[in-house]
Amino acid sequence: MTSTVRSGRSRFGDSTSGGDEPFRAELCSWLAEHPPPRIDVAATPEEADVLREWQGTLDSGRWVGINWPEEYGGRGASLTQVAVYNQELARVGAPQILGRAGVSLVGPTLMAHGTEVQRRQWMPRILSGADIWCQLFSEPDAGSDLASLTTRGEKRGDSYVITGQKVWSSYARFANWGIALVRTDPTAPPHKGISMLAVPMTAKGVEVRPLRQITGESEFSEVFLDAVEVPVDNLIGPEHAGWSVANTTLANERGATFVWKEQVLHEVAFDLLADTCAETGRLDDPLVRQALAQAWIDVEIFRLHNARTLARLERGEELGPSSSLVKLFWAGMSQRLYATATSVLGPDALLMPGDDDAVDRGRWVLGLLGSRATSIMGGTSEIQRNIIGERLLDLPREPRIK
Ligand SMILES: Cc1cc2nc3c(=O)[nH]c(=O)nc-3n(C[C@H](O)[C@H](O)[C@H](O)COP(=O)(O)OP(=O)(O)OC[C@H]3O[C@@H](n4cnc5c(N)ncnc54)[C@H](O)[C@@H]3O)c2cc1C
């Protein structure tokens, strides 16, 4: 998918005023000299190579994992700098890096729970893109209720032997490492008998089967593990304590940082939609103007909410369950924006990239289809509502289904 930016003017308030201006200037001048490639996801091995190279370029300027400590290759960046970083990369249309699971999930997990040997072995290679990691948590019968996972990790001598199936593993087919949650003590209660292991994706018994998505891309895969032997040295954190280790990983997945990039991406998308409507005379239609006004309000609420979140984090406050509010709002906002876009732009906005008549080279239909994932990934909208109901509103707990 190719990014399309037209007018370059934003109809939103200044999202980043009060940010770290010297930091922003340094980043912007580096980005001006190192323009990003024009692809968003790695659908083919060739695109994966382009993204890998882009990550290497970013790393050469120390622009990957900027919030990691300096001793592990980061910049020890502040939260404001992380926000500015994500916004500026989104503004220049930079794609997500190929090794994002390694940088945003594995690195922080290793810092919290890994051994020093593991950190030295894996962390520099995560930053450079030499190693690409995937997250092997979800299973066909364990997603929202992750603790019910059944993939077994049986300890035999100096190894664990892993057998089971994982699913929805993003970028697994380009990954050479995976962090897997496996059940190492089947007799313990669900949350107590799980361990986290680093699995080489090239090991005997690992089979990766790409899943075709409605966008036509295959960003994620099923991963079959058939008696895969992994050395005990690959255990991350204590044995059987994988649930609390995984909570570090999931806190980073569900944490606040994704919102800065998403905010700018949605601002850019709205501006492009408004430009397209203006150029094609659609703004003469009051219903189109009302739909656009509603979409603008959505994105502006998201921007203001993010500004408040940043202020809270900078004051050292924990977000806790309130991060579910932003996840839920973002998912709905994204789906509404792309539904509005395809509705006001008409049938040609539903044509896929490559079709000569596709509006804005097919970005709206890809956005519409891709936004369906926002209410599933990183915790579904129903789960966010449960969290908000129980932990923010103090409503009675949901009855257990099982
Ligand atoms: C784009 C994308 C990328 C992903 N990448 C990865 C990855 O790299 N690695 C990985 O491990 N996983 C990944 N996932 C999987 C993701 O974490 C799961 O899809 C998610 O946790 C939901 O689990 P599930 O699909 O098994 O749905 P289920 O948990 O089976 O849920 C099915 C439906 O039931 C609802 N439901 C379930 N429990 C409750 C409840 N208690 N109360 C109310 N409603 C409920 C859900 O909201 C949903 O609508 C990815 C998913 C997406 C969409």
The ligand as an ORCA input file, in Angstrom:
! r2SCAN-3c Opt
* xyz 0 1
  C      -3.978     -7.390     13.032
  C      -3.777     -8.361     14.162
  C      -2.499     -8.715     14.524
  C      -2.294     -9.665     15.538
  N      -1.003    -10.025     15.841
  C      -0.791    -10.944     16.779
  C       0.537    -11.409     17.042
  O       1.521    -10.981     16.417
  N       0.723    -12.367     17.968
  C      -0.316    -12.893     18.684
  O      -0.064    -13.720     19.547
  N      -1.611    -12.509     18.456
  C      -1.858    -11.546     17.510
  N      -3.157    -11.155     17.242
  C      -4.254    -11.844     17.910
  C      -5.049    -10.977     18.887
  O      -4.333    -10.741     20.056
  C      -6.357    -11.742     19.156
  O      -7.056    -11.793     17.923
  C      -7.212    -11.069     20.200
  O      -6.614    -11.157     21.464
  C      -8.610    -11.701     20.262
  O      -8.540    -13.072     20.405
  P      -9.336    -14.073     19.429
  O      -9.087    -13.641     18.016
  O      -8.952    -15.463     19.806
  O     -10.859    -13.822     19.720
  P     -11.712    -14.442     20.916
  O     -11.008    -14.201     22.204
  O     -12.066    -15.846     20.564
  O     -12.997    -13.557     20.863
  C     -14.067    -13.783     19.925
  C     -15.144    -12.762     20.202
  O     -15.669    -12.972     21.530
  C     -15.549    -11.792     22.298
  N     -15.222    -12.114     23.688
  C     -14.271    -12.978     24.113
  N     -14.218    -13.008     25.456
  C     -15.160    -12.132     25.892
  C     -15.591    -11.723     27.177
  N     -15.039    -12.182     28.291
  N     -16.581    -10.781     27.255
  C     -17.159    -10.269     26.116
  N     -16.786    -10.664     24.872
  C     -15.806    -11.558     24.760
  C     -14.425    -11.012     21.661
  O     -14.507     -9.631     21.936
  C     -14.622    -11.322     20.178
  O     -15.617    -10.500     19.631
  C      -3.393    -10.225     16.227
  C      -4.697     -9.855     15.861
  C      -4.896     -8.948     14.843
  C      -6.302     -8.580     14.468
*
